[in-house]
Amino acid sequence: MLTLAIDSSSKSASAALVRDGNLIAECYLRNGLTHSRTLMPLVADCLKSADLTLDDVDRIAVTNGPGSFTGLRIGVAAVKGMAWAKNIACVGVSTLAAAAYNGVNTGLMTCALMDARAGQVYTATFSTDGGVLTRLTPDRAVNIDELAGSLKGEKVFLVGDGAAIYCERLRQNGVDAVLAPDPMRYVHGFGVAALADSAPAVTGAELKVNYLRPSQAERERDAKKATQ
């Protein structure tokens, strides 16, 4: 089984080729350029470096949320296009689980958190006992102080683009927070592919984005309606 795995859900972008659990090629960027410019060249470079084409791919895995609304749309739209063109099965993977996979061999409780703005984070918590990632909480959007309360007294390995932003605040609220090294904070294609093994496959038409909460524009629209 050859899996092409893609992430464009936050500040970084990644593409990887994984065959039967073995990493063949991986390309990663976090250079501030929009994913609409970088994602497909990353995919092309991965395939070219491995002397493969899209015709060789059996499955495409992609982080489908939560995360940057624009980044998620870019990644999922790219996968839909490739899947429809070549009739390839797709797998949507939680962005938070993919980030947490970086801590799978730490043996520590791992908390993935992404800055959701408006005073909230997207977050989920996992155990990593025996090198196996096991979900402890669902993906959710919560206030950072609410998250701190649920983790107080725990030793927690922090990953995700919100890890460095909120690490000190969590510590001030009684969490024994261990900040992941920079290369381990962001999603990598290999983790996306690994999680795809236990997720259901769908068609390109069925692949959907899990935004987890309404966009800012939708929230402002609903607030305006409520005052009318």
C-alpha positions as CSV (number, residue, x, y, z in Angstrom):
1,M,0.0,0.0,0.0
2,L,1.5,3.3,-1.1
3,T,0.1,6.3,0.7
4,L,0.6,9.9,-0.3
5,A,0.1,12.0,2.8
6,I,-0.5,15.7,2.8
7,D,-0.9,18.5,5.4
8,S,-1.6,22.2,4.9
9,S,-3.6,22.9,8.0
10,S,-1.4,25.4,9.7
11,K,1.8,27.4,9.2
12,S,3.7,24.4,7.8
13,A,3.0,22.3,4.7
14,S,4.1,18.7,4.3
15,A,3.9,15.8,1.8
16,A,5.1,12.3,2.3
17,L,5.2,9.0,0.5
18,V,4.8,5.9,2.8
19,R,4.7,2.3,1.7
20,D,3.5,-0.3,4.2
21,G,4.6,1.9,7.1
22,N,8.0,2.8,5.7
23,L,8.8,6.4,4.8
24,I,10.0,6.7,1.2
25,A,10.1,10.5,0.8
26,E,9.0,13.5,2.7
27,C,9.0,17.2,1.9
28,Y,8.3,19.9,4.5
29,L,8.1,23.7,4.4
30,R,7.4,26.4,6.9
31,N,8.6,29.5,5.1
32,G,5.6,31.8,5.3
33,L,4.5,31.3,1.7
34,T,0.8,30.5,1.0
35,H,0.1,26.8,0.7
36,S,-1.6,27.5,-2.7
37,R,1.9,28.1,-3.9
38,T,3.8,25.5,-2.1
39,L,1.7,22.4,-1.6
40,M,1.5,20.9,-5.1
41,P,5.2,21.5,-5.8
42,L,5.9,19.6,-2.6
43,V,3.8,16.7,-3.8
44,A,5.5,16.8,-7.2
45,D,9.0,16.9,-5.6
46,C,8.1,13.9,-3.4
47,L,6.9,11.8,-6.3
48,K,9.8,12.8,-8.6
49,S,12.4,12.1,-5.9
50,A,11.0,8.6,-5.3
51,D,10.8,8.0,-9.1
52,L,7.0,7.5,-8.8
53,T,3.9,9.1,-10.3
54,L,0.4,9.6,-9.0
55,D,-0.6,6.4,-10.9
56,D,1.5,4.5,-8.4
57,V,-0.4,5.9,-5.3
58,D,-3.0,3.6,-3.7
59,R,-4.4,6.1,-1.2
60,I,-4.2,9.8,-0.4
61,A,-4.4,10.9,3.3
62,V,-4.9,14.5,4.3
63,T,-5.4,16.5,7.5
64,N,-9.0,17.6,7.2
65,G,-9.3,19.7,10.4
66,P,-9.3,21.5,12.6
67,G,-6.9,24.3,11.6
68,S,-6.6,27.3,9.3
69,F,-9.8,27.5,7.3
70,T,-7.9,28.5,4.1
71,G,-5.1,26.0,4.6
72,L,-7.6,23.1,5.1
73,R,-9.5,24.1,2.0
74,I,-6.3,24.2,0.0
75,G,-5.3,20.7,1.1
76,V,-8.6,19.0,0.8
77,A,-9.3,20.6,-2.6
78,A,-5.9,19.4,-3.8
79,V,-6.6,15.9,-2.7
80,K,-10.1,15.9,-4.2
81,G,-8.7,16.9,-7.5
82,M,-6.0,14.2,-7.5
83,A,-8.5,11.6,-6.3
84,W,-11.1,12.3,-8.9
85,A,-8.6,12.5,-11.7
86,K,-7.0,9.1,-10.8
87,N,-9.9,7.4,-8.9
88,I,-7.8,7.1,-5.7
89,A,-9.3,6.4,-2.3
90,C,-9.0,9.3,0.3
91,V,-8.6,9.3,4.1
92,G,-9.2,12.3,6.3
93,V,-7.1,12.5,9.4
94,S,-7.5,14.8,12.4
95,T,-4.9,17.5,12.4
96,L,-4.6,17.3,16.2
97,A,-4.0,13.6,16.1
98,A,-1.4,14.0,13.4
99,A,0.5,16.6,15.5
100,A,0.2,14.4,18.5
101,Y,1.8,11.5,16.6
102,N,5.1,13.4,16.9
103,G,5.1,12.5,20.6
104,V,4.1,8.8,20.2
105,N,7.4,7.5,21.5
106,T,7.8,9.9,24.5
107,G,5.6,7.9,26.9
108,L,4.0,11.1,28.0
109,M,0.5,12.4,27.8
110,T,0.5,14.5,24.7
111,C,-1.7,17.5,24.1
112,A,-2.0,19.0,20.7
113,L,-3.1,22.6,20.6
114,M,-3.6,25.0,17.7
115,D,-4.3,28.7,18.1
116,A,-7.9,29.2,17.2
117,R,-7.9,32.9,18.1
118,A,-10.8,34.6,19.8
119,G,-9.3,33.4,23.1
120,Q,-9.7,29.7,22.1
121,V,-7.5,26.8,21.1
122,Y,-8.3,23.7,19.1
123,T,-7.1,20.8,21.2
124,A,-7.1,17.1,22.0
125,T,-5.2,15.0,24.4
126,F,-3.7,11.5,23.9
127,S,-1.8,8.9,25.8
128,T,1.4,7.4,24.2
129,D,1.8,4.3,26.4
130,G,3.9,1.6,24.6
131,G,4.4,3.8,21.6
132,V,0.7,3.7,20.7
133,L,-1.3,6.9,20.3
134,T,-4.6,6.6,22.1
135,R,-7.1,9.4,22.1
136,L,-8.3,10.6,25.5
137,T,-10.5,13.6,24.5
138,P,-12.3,14.5,21.3
139,D,-11.1,17.4,19.1
140,R,-12.7,20.5,20.5
141,A,-12.4,24.3,20.7
142,V,-12.0,25.6,24.2
143,N,-10.7,28.5,26.2
144,I,-7.1,28.1,27.2
145,D,-7.9,28.5,30.9
146,E,-10.5,25.7,30.6
147,L,-7.8,23.5,29.0
148,A,-5.4,24.4,31.8
149,G,-7.9,23.3,34.4
150,S,-8.4,19.9,32.8
151,L,-4.7,19.3,32.7
152,K,-3.7,20.7,36.1
153,G,-1.2,18.5,37.9
154,E,-0.4,16.4,34.8
155,K,2.9,16.2,33.0
156,V,2.0,16.9,29.3
157,F,4.0,17.0,26.1
158,L,2.8,20.0,24.1
159,V,2.7,19.9,20.3
160,G,1.0,22.0,17.6
161,D,1.3,25.6,16.5
162,G,-0.2,26.8,19.8
163,A,2.3,24.9,22.0
164,A,4.9,27.7,22.2
165,I,2.2,30.4,22.5
166,Y,0.4,28.9,25.5
167,C,3.1,26.8,27.2
168,E,4.0,29.3,29.9
169,R,0.3,30.1,30.5
170,L,-0.4,26.4,31.1
171,R,2.6,26.2,33.5
172,Q,1.3,29.2,35.4
173,N,-2.0,27.3,35.9
174,G,-0.3,24.3,37.4
175,V,0.3,22.1,34.3
176,D,3.7,20.4,34.1
177,A,4.1,21.3,30.4
178,V,7.0,20.0,28.4
179,L,7.3,22.0,25.1
180,A,8.2,19.8,22.2
181,P,11.3,20.8,20.2
182,D,10.5,22.9,17.2
183,P,10.7,20.1,14.6
184,M,8.3,18.0,16.6
185,R,5.6,20.6,17.1
186,Y,4.2,20.6,13.6
187,V,2.4,18.0,11.5
188,H,4.6,15.8,9.3
189,G,3.3,13.7,6.4
190,F,4.5,10.5,7.9
191,G,2.2,10.9,10.9
192,V,-0.7,11.6,8.6
193,A,0.0,8.4,6.7
194,A,0.4,6.3,9.9
195,L,-3.0,7.5,11.3
196,A,-4.6,6.8,7.9
197,D,-4.2,3.1,8.5
198,S,-6.9,3.1,11.1
199,A,-9.3,5.6,9.5
200,P,-12.0,4.8,6.9
201,A,-11.4,5.5,3.3
202,V,-13.8,7.6,1.2
203,T,-14.0,8.9,-2.3
204,G,-12.9,12.3,-3.3
205,A,-16.5,13.4,-3.5
206,E,-17.1,12.2,0.1
207,L,-14.0,13.8,1.6
208,K,-15.0,16.7,3.9
209,V,-13.4,19.4,6.0
210,N,-14.0,19.4,9.8
211,Y,-13.7,23.0,10.7
212,L,-14.9,22.3,14.3
213,R,-16.4,25.7,14.7
214,P,-18.0,28.4,12.4
215,S,-15.7,30.9,10.7
216,Q,-15.3,34.4,12.0
217,A,-17.4,35.7,9.2
218,E,-20.2,33.2,10.1
219,R,-19.9,34.1,13.8
220,E,-20.2,37.8,13.0
221,R,-23.2,37.2,10.7
222,D,-25.0,35.2,13.4
223,A,-24.2,37.8,16.0
224,K,-25.6,40.5,13.8
225,K,-28.8,38.5,13.2
226,A,-29.2,38.0,16.9
227,T,-29.3,41.8,17.5
228,Q,-31.8,42.5,14.7
